[in-house]
Amino acid sequence: MTNELKQRVHANALRILAMDMVQQANSGHPGAPMGMADLAEVLWRDFLVHDPRDPSWVNRDRFVLSNGHASALLYSLLHLSGYDLSLEDLRQFRQLHSKTPGHPEYRETPGVETTTGPLGQGLANAVGMALAEKILAARFNQPGFPVIDHHTWVFLGDGCLMEGISHEVCSLAGTLGLGKLIAVYDDNGISIDGEVEGWFSDDTALRFRSYGWRVIGPVDGHDRLAIQEAYRQACVDSGQPVLVIARTVIGLGAPTKQGQEICHGSPLGPDEIRRAREQLGWSEEPFSIPETIRQEWLQVTRGQSLHDAWASLWTRYEDSYPKLAKQLKAALKGDIDDQAMAEFERWIMDTQAQGINVATRKASQDCLQQLGPLLPELLGGSADLAGSNLTLWKGSVSVQQNASGNYIHYGVREFGMAAIMNGIALHGGFIPYGATFLVFMEYERNALRMASLMQLRLIHVLTHDSIGLGEDGPTHQPVEQLASLRQTPGLSTWRPADATETAVAWKLALERRGPTALVLSRQNLPAVVPKASHGVDWLARIASGGYILRDTDGLPDAVLIATGSEVQIALAAAEQLSTQSVSVRVVSMPSVDVFLAQPVEWQHQVIPPQVRRRVAVEAALKDYWYRFVGLDGAVVGMEGYGASGPAGALYKHFGITVEAVIAAVQAF
């Protein structure tokens, strides 16, 4: 094996750099990069369609490292291929503000397609990317003009396949026939705790065949010819996603540590690295690559040739199909048609004048009915709750029925849906929205967090937002989820009180370059925003996140702050208190994060600091609202879980009533 290893100079360059990076940082994971080096070398030098000069080239293959702890492998690949990642950047592995963080981070490193690390989610992102490619190709490609035509490759390990999300997304990928998705499984039989046979004995090949995947292998993951042949077969589009099972040795090249969990997540140490260099026939100093090997690794010329050929095709496509080309270019850039949004705003004004009383989930569907024909880049979906979330509109076409459709039936796969949406947004060309009940946001939680970390433009429609959903009881009634969403950095959360606030929330969500959660009611709600009159721009007020809905002359005696279905309770309480000579201001705060982003002067204008008599009203956990009412303020809300019963009875039982708000104000 030693002589054979020495001959793998291009793969060994990856092994050496990975060892050196981890050792320099005294932190990291050398085992997976060393074990997957042969798989990566063949892919990146012989198969991957990419252009290091332009990491954002539209028709590049996407490469996702789902087992993101192997980041040293990805950084080595990017550096050697010719991306803007220097040797000095590799030396700064895992250091503050470097371009080589501990796990790959989207936007931080040229060529990194998605942030990975939470196992299984990279695989899910890859499914989303492959799905976006398939839909775009069906919509825009024309005979002789395959302008969208690329593969999505994903490397993954045992841990990714043990995570439940892998079942969710791989099952759906097979059902949807994502034939350009190729997963390469690093089957090394080792995880952090040791040999996985004691806790992972699945027949992986049988499992994936049952999903509708084509399975290749097992192949020797260190045999270049076998890997090449496996990749060749994988690139043949049979209408099925492909799993390549590759048997590898973790840490291959480390004489005393390869094949063991000891090399998974710790530096090899100076002595082991010295002996590894001897075994690999590598005499150069750390971070030094022989010039001949470096030149043979560079992919700039090959990438430029591939890119130029596509650019020529694109030019001819623009000449032949100018309208389609313009639409595709705008969609991939993420531009929203200003005229479309202006038309939507006119519709909002018309709707506001009507004072419609509906559940905000229905108001959301009404928005979609207007937006759908205006914005073809909207790509909807629901986790098997379309009839409850009301995410279908009249022009919805199932992707399963039509590859160029605009609606994905995700099935009961909340986590998978959220992570696939991330992949769709990362690929470009669409603004995805997906829906479930608010309480089941918990299933989506980590993928939603990743969307916020990466600042992806997508929309989570979360309905059945409180005890107001009624008889389904505490298992379905959210109480702590709103606080969790609001405290997620980078996520904008809206809980509108009526149809007008809902429409404004949709408008801002679409215009925002980041993720948004729309939290909507099951039950009907009255219109609370006054009809446009007296020169008041209510849409602008709502767009500030928190605004004065009902006011008094001069400084009020008390301020009531409410959201969603509880705004009507606050308004009714203020009306009754006014008969008792208590002047009350009602503040509707559909989006706390948007409100807190306003100038402090605006915040103080809405909630005057000198008025200490403050009460917040929301059918969710109380604790969150003390930041606004102060420790000397009061909150009318939930202190525990809900119960099964009619909505009206539940509000009375838990004391979220007009009488409770009045008592709270009077108690000061």
Secondary structure, 3 states (H helix, E strand, C coil): CHHHHHCCHHHHHHHHHHHHHHHHHCCCCCHHHHHHHHHHHHHHHHHCCCCCCCCCCCCCCEEEECCHHHHHHHHHHHHHHCCCCCHHHHHCCCCCCCCCCCCCCCCCCCCCCCCCCCCCHHHHHHHHHHHHHHHHHHHHCECCECCCCCCEEEEEEHHHHHCHHHHHHHHHHHHCCCCCEEEEEEECCEECCEEHHHCCCCCHHHHHHHHCCEEEEEEECCCHHHHHHHHHHHCCCCCCCEEEEEECCCCCCCCCCCCCHHHCCCCCCHHHHHHHHHHHCCCCCCCCCCHHHHHHHCCHHHHHHHHHHHHHHHHHHHHHCHHHHHHHHHHHHCCCCHHHHHHHHHHHHHHHHHCCCEEHHHHHHHHHHHHHHHCCCEEEEECCCHHHHCCCCCCCCECCCCCCCCEEECCCCHHHHHHHHHHHHHHCCCEEEEEEEHHHHHHHHHHHHHHHHHCCCCEEEEECCCHHHCCCCCCCCCCCHHHHHHCCCCCEEECCCCHHHHHHHHHHHHHCCCCEEEECCCCEECCCCCCCCCCCCHHHHHCCCCEEEECCCCCCCEEEEECHHHHHHHHHHHHHHHCCCCCEEEEECCCHHHHHCCCHHHHHHHCCCCCCCEEEEEEEECHHHHHHHCCCCEEEEECCCCCCCCHHHHHHHCCCCHHHHHHHHHCC
